[in-house]
């Protein structure tokens, strides 16, 4: 059983009126590039394989943003369609949909706090500076296994707050699906004598996608101390054409602060929300950037100085203006109050 988000009628209309199909172009493009790597149209030229791996890798990176939208169930008007596509993408990325959704709900409700399992170990007070310095590079260079570990902790950790039997059963079935799918793929390619080609065609793009996804996550969060959604995340407002295209393919997730404040808002409204808050409170130092590289440069020193979020990143600003939990995922109304927000999960490092 996978819970569904409860939307108002107005929110449902906005979701139904979105034009999402052009944003899903990365799915067929990445699949075609993977097939072409196994049988390149111009022969086994190294430059061709590198080019196709880059195309497939960036497409898979976009899949992570599609996966994120399915977890919010804001991609399609049908909850079943969101869950179905989410499970397919989660299987391809070694992360069960139901695990990701459980972790991500808490990420919104407990941003940068010790209870934010998605930002482990950076937000966990029990994770030493030395461990965080080691882990950030493991996270950066091996994003796929790192993501599987970070999200898997929600299911396998002895202190996991996910205790609902039906949810845990759904997660278990999804893990079984991942094992069966990838085992069948590897065994089939081995029997066909194409295992090496398979590992190159799938493994290399997945590795590229994992690096890009971790860069995005760290750019949004690493080094941010505040618990406020707008002050505790970096927001990029795309100005140039190429960045606008990239933001479009990622459902405007780069406009990250407003997404955290209004996670049920439609993609096209996020930039307007940020501009509204800037006009309303011009005195607040919102971490807003006009280019992605400027946001990366702002984050980069934290990679070696102090890979941290929340309390590990220093004192939380006094002007933090926490949004009401009602403005987060609707599921938070049921799930979050049962996780006592008193630091008890700080022991989960």
C-alpha positions in Angstrom: 0.0 0.0 0.0 1.4 3.4 -1.0 -0.3 6.5 0.4 -1.6 9.1 -1.9 -1.3 12.9 -1.5 -4.6 14.7 -0.8 -5.0 17.7 -3.1 -7.7 20.4 -3.0 -9.9 20.7 -6.1 -8.1 23.8 -7.2 -4.7 22.0 -7.0 -6.2 19.0 -8.9 -7.2 21.3 -11.7 -3.8 22.9 -11.9 -2.1 19.5 -12.1 -4.5 18.4 -14.9 -3.9 21.6 -16.8 -0.1 21.2 -16.9 1.7 20.3 -20.1 4.1 17.7 -18.7 4.7 15.5 -21.8 7.3 17.8 -23.4 9.2 17.6 -20.1 9.3 13.8 -20.3 11.4 13.8 -23.5 14.4 12.6 -21.6 12.9 9.1 -21.1 12.9 8.1 -24.8 16.1 10.0 -25.6 18.1 8.3 -22.8 16.7 4.8 -23.8 17.6 5.4 -27.5 21.2 6.5 -26.5 21.7 3.4 -24.3 20.6 1.2 -27.3 22.9 3.1 -29.6 25.9 2.6 -27.2 25.5 -1.1 -27.6 25.4 -0.8 -31.4 26.8 2.7 -32.4 25.7 3.9 -35.8 29.2 5.2 -36.6 31.1 2.1 -35.3 33.2 1.7 -32.1 34.6 5.2 -32.2 35.5 6.2 -28.6 34.3 9.8 -29.1 30.9 8.4 -30.3 30.6 6.2 -27.2 31.5 9.1 -24.9 29.0 11.4 -26.6 26.2 8.8 -26.4 27.0 8.0 -22.7 26.8 11.8 -22.0 23.4 12.0 -23.7 22.1 8.9 -21.9 23.6 10.1 -18.6 22.0 13.5 -18.7 18.7 11.9 -19.7 18.9 9.6 -16.7 19.7 12.6 -14.5 16.5 14.1 -15.7 14.7 10.8 -14.8 15.7 11.6 -11.1 13.7 14.8 -11.4 10.7 13.0 -12.9 11.0 10.4 -10.1 10.9 13.3 -7.6 7.7 14.6 -9.2 6.0 11.2 -9.0 6.8 11.1 -5.3 4.9 14.4 -4.8 2.2 12.9 -7.1 2.1 16.2 -9.0 3.2 14.8 -12.4 -0.2 13.4 -13.5 -3.7 13.9 -12.3 -4.0 10.2 -11.5 -2.3 8.9 -8.3 -2.0 5.5 -9.9 -0.1 6.9 -12.9 2.3 8.7 -10.6 2.9 5.6 -8.5 3.3 3.3 -11.5 5.8 5.5 -13.3 7.6 6.1 -10.0 8.0 2.4 -9.4 9.4 1.9 -12.9 11.9 4.7 -12.5 12.8 3.6 -8.9 13.5 0.2 -10.2 15.9 1.6 -12.8 17.7 3.7 -10.2 17.8 1.1 -7.4 15.6 3.1 -5.1 12.1 1.8 -4.3 9.4 4.4 -4.9 7.8 3.9 -1.5 11.1 4.4 0.3 11.9 7.5 -1.6 8.5 8.9 -0.9 8.8 8.3 2.9 12.2 9.9 3.0 11.2 12.8 0.9 8.1 13.6 3.0 10.3 14.0 6.0 12.9 16.0 4.0 10.2 18.6 3.4 8.9 18.6 7.0 12.3 18.5 8.7 14.5 20.4 6.3 18.2 20.4 7.5 17.2 19.0 10.9 18.6 15.7 12.3 15.3 14.1 11.4 15.9 14.9 7.7 17.0 11.4 6.5 17.5 12.6 3.0 20.4 14.8 4.1 22.2 12.2 6.1 25.0 12.4 7.1 25.3 16.1 6.5 22.5 17.1 8.9 23.2 14.4 11.5 24.9 15.7 14.7 26.4 12.3 15.4 28.2 12.1 12.1 31.7 13.4 12.7 33.4 16.0 10.5 35.9 13.3 9.3 33.1 10.9 8.3 31.2 13.7 6.5 34.4 14.7 4.6 34.9 11.1 3.5 31.2 10.5 2.7 30.7 13.7 0.6 33.2 12.4 -2.0 31.8 8.9 -1.9 28.4 10.6 -2.5 29.7 12.7 -5.3 31.7 10.1 -7.2 29.4 7.1 -6.7 26.0 8.7 -6.6 24.0 5.6 -7.5 25.2 3.3 -4.6 25.2 6.3 -2.3 21.6 7.1 -3.1 20.6 3.4 -2.6 22.3 3.6 0.8 20.8 6.9 1.9 17.2 6.0 1.0 17.6 2.4 2.0 18.4 3.5 5.6 14.7 4.5 6.0 13.7 0.8 5.5 16.6 -1.1 7.0 17.7 1.1 10.0 16.7 -0.3 13.4 15.4 3.2 14.4 13.4 3.7 11.2 10.2 5.7 11.8 8.4 3.7 9.0 6.6 1.1 11.1 3.3 0.8 9.2 3.1 -2.9 8.1 1.4 -2.1 4.8 4.0 0.5 3.8 6.9 -1.8 4.8 5.3 -4.6 2.7 5.1 -2.3 -0.3 8.7 -1.4 0.1 9.7 -5.1 0.4 7.9 -5.9 -2.8 9.6 -3.0 -4.6 13.0 -4.2 -3.4 12.2 -7.7 -4.8 11.2 -6.1 -8.1 14.5 -4.3 -8.3 16.5 -7.5 -7.6 14.4 -9.6 -10.1 14.7 -7.0 -12.9 18.4 -6.4 -12.7 19.2 -10.0 -12.1 17.2 -11.0 -15.2 19.0 -8.3 -17.2 22.4 -9.4 -16.1 21.7 -13.1 -16.6 20.1 -12.5 -20.0 23.1 -10.5 -21.2 25.6 -13.0 -19.8 23.9 -15.9 -21.6 23.8 -13.8 -24.8 27.5 -13.0 -24.4 26.8 -9.3 -24.2 27.5 -8.6 -20.5 30.5 -6.3 -21.2 28.4 -4.2 -23.7 25.5 -4.1 -21.2 27.8 -2.8 -18.4 29.2 -0.1 -20.7 25.8 0.9 -22.2 24.0 1.0 -18.8 26.7 1.4 -16.2 28.5 4.4 -17.7 25.4 6.6 -18.1 24.1 5.6 -14.7 27.4 6.6 -13.2 27.3 10.0 -15.0 23.7 10.5 -13.9 24.6 9.7 -10.3 27.4 12.3 -10.2 25.1 15.0 -11.7 22.3 14.2 -9.3 24.6 14.4 -6.3 26.0 17.8 -7.6 22.4 19.0 -7.8 21.5 17.8 -4.3 24.7 19.3 -2.8 24.2 22.6 -4.7 20.8 22.9 -3.2 21.6 22.0 0.4 25.3 21.6 1.4 26.4 24.3 3.8 22.9 25.6 4.5 22.1 26.1 8.2 18.6 27.5 8.3 15.5 25.4 8.8 13.5 27.8 6.8 12.7 26.5 3.3 13.6 29.8 1.5 16.7 30.6 3.6 17.9 27.0 4.1 18.2 26.1 0.4 19.9 27.6 -2.6 17.5 28.8 -5.4 18.5 29.3 -9.0 16.3 31.5 -11.1 17.3 30.6 -14.7 17.9 33.6 -16.9 19.9 32.3 -19.9 18.4 30.1 -22.6 20.3 26.9 -21.9 19.6 27.0 -18.2 16.0 27.6 -18.9 15.9 24.4 -21.1 17.7 22.4 -18.3 15.3 23.8 -15.7 12.3 22.9 -17.9 13.5 19.3 -18.2 13.9 19.1 -14.5 10.5 20.5 -13.7 12.0 23.7 -12.4 13.4 21.9 -9.3 16.3 24.4 -9.5 13.9 27.0 -8.1 14.3 25.0 -4.9 13.4 27.2 -2.0 9.8 27.9 -3.2 9.4 24.2 -4.0 10.2 23.4 -0.3 7.8 26.1 0.8 5.0 25.1 -1.6 5.7 21.5 -2.6 2.2 21.0 -4.1 2.6 24.1 -6.3 2.8 23.6 -10.1 6.2 23.9 -11.7 5.6 27.0 -13.6 4.6 29.0 -10.5 7.8 28.5 -8.5 9.7 31.4 -9.9 6.8 33.7 -9.3 6.6 32.6 -5.7 10.3 33.4 -5.2 9.9 36.9 -6.7 6.9 37.4 -4.5 8.9 36.6 -1.3 11.8 38.8 -2.4 9.4 41.8 -2.9 7.6 41.1 0.4 10.8 40.7 2.5 13.7 42.4 0.7 15.7 42.6 3.9 16.2 38.9 4.1 19.3 37.4 2.5 17.6 34.8 0.4 20.3 32.6 -1.3 19.1 33.2 -4.8 21.4 32.9 -7.9 20.9 33.8 -11.5 23.3 31.1 -12.8 23.8 27.5 -11.8 27.6 27.9 -11.7 27.3 30.8 -9.2 25.3 28.5 -6.9 27.9 25.7 -7.3 30.7 28.1 -6.4 28.8 29.2 -3.3 28.5 25.5 -2.3 32.0 24.3 -3.3 34.0 25.4 -0.2 31.7 23.2 2.0 33.0 20.1 0.1 36.2 20.2 2.1 35.8 22.7 4.9 32.6 21.4 6.4 30.2 19.1 4.5 27.2 19.9 6.6 23.6 21.1 6.8 21.6 22.5 9.8 23.2 22.3 13.2 26.4 20.9 11.7 26.7 24.0 9.5 26.5 26.4 12.4 24.0 28.6 14.2 20.6 28.7 12.7 19.7 32.4 11.8 17.3 34.0 14.3 15.1 35.3 11.4 14.1 31.8 10.3 10.5 31.9 9.4 9.2 28.4 9.5 6.3 27.6 7.2 3.3 25.7 8.8 3.4 22.0 8.3 0.1 22.3 6.4 2.0 23.9 3.6 4.2 20.9 3.1 3.1 17.5 1.7 -0.4 16.7 2.8 1.0 13.4 4.1 3.0 15.3 6.7 -0.2 15.9 8.6 -0.4 12.2 9.3 3.2 11.0 9.1 5.3 13.8 10.6 3.5 14.3 14.0 4.2 10.7 14.8 8.0 11.3 14.5 8.7 13.3 17.7 10.8 16.2 16.5 13.0 16.3 19.6 16.2 15.1 18.1 15.6 11.5 18.8 16.7 10.5 15.3 20.0 12.2 15.8 21.3 8.8 17.0 20.8 7.4 13.5 24.3 8.2 12.1 
